[in-house]
Amino acid sequence: MSFIDDDRPQKKVAHEIGADLSMLSADELTARVELLKAEIARLEAEATRKASGRQAAESFFRS
């Protein structure tokens, strides 16, 4: 029995970096910009969280 279900519908990618944009409408482009801005904010928040955790660990081990 296989644990990989290849017959499942694949999740549609909302945006692929470097994809051809010529066939998208202005509304679709705006939607993708908003999606990417939200993803950037999520990435920045996670980077900040990890940096603060690292700083806390460095402070703990320096003591």
C-alpha positions as CSV (number, residue, x, y, z in Angstrom):
1,M,0.0,0.0,0.0
2,S,1.4,3.4,-1.0
3,F,1.2,6.3,1.4
4,I,1.5,8.8,-1.5
5,D,-1.8,9.5,-3.2
6,D,-0.9,10.6,-6.7
7,D,-4.6,10.8,-7.7
8,R,-5.2,13.7,-5.3
9,P,-5.8,17.1,-7.0
10,Q,-2.7,19.2,-6.6
11,K,-3.0,22.5,-4.8
12,K,-3.0,25.3,-7.4
13,V,0.0,27.6,-7.0
14,A,-1.3,31.2,-6.6
15,H,1.9,32.6,-8.0
16,E,5.1,31.3,-9.3
17,I,8.2,33.5,-9.3
18,G,9.2,34.4,-12.8
19,A,5.9,33.3,-14.3
20,D,4.6,34.9,-17.5
21,L,2.3,37.8,-16.5
22,S,1.2,38.9,-19.9
23,M,-2.1,37.0,-19.8
24,L,-3.2,38.3,-16.4
25,S,-5.7,41.2,-16.0
26,A,-4.9,44.2,-13.9
27,D,-7.2,42.9,-11.2
28,E,-5.4,39.5,-11.2
29,L,-2.0,41.3,-10.9
30,T,-3.3,43.4,-8.0
31,A,-4.5,40.3,-6.2
32,R,-1.1,38.6,-6.7
33,V,0.7,41.7,-5.4
34,E,-1.5,41.6,-2.2
35,L,-0.9,37.9,-1.8
36,L,2.9,38.4,-2.1
37,K,2.8,41.4,0.3
38,A,1.0,39.2,2.9
39,E,3.6,36.4,2.4
40,I,6.4,38.9,2.8
41,A,4.9,40.1,6.1
42,R,4.6,36.5,7.2
43,L,8.2,35.8,6.4
44,E,9.4,39.0,8.1
45,A,7.4,38.1,11.2
46,E,8.9,34.6,11.4
47,A,12.5,36.0,10.8
48,T,11.9,38.4,13.7
49,R,10.6,35.7,15.9
50,K,13.6,33.5,15.2
51,A,16.1,36.3,15.6
52,S,14.7,37.2,19.0
53,G,14.8,33.5,20.1
54,R,18.4,33.4,19.0
55,Q,19.3,36.6,20.9
56,A,17.6,35.1,24.0
57,A,19.7,31.9,23.7
58,E,22.9,33.9,23.2
59,S,22.2,36.0,26.2
60,F,21.4,32.9,28.3
61,F,24.6,31.2,27.4
62,R,26.8,34.2,27.8
63,S,25.8,34.6,31.4
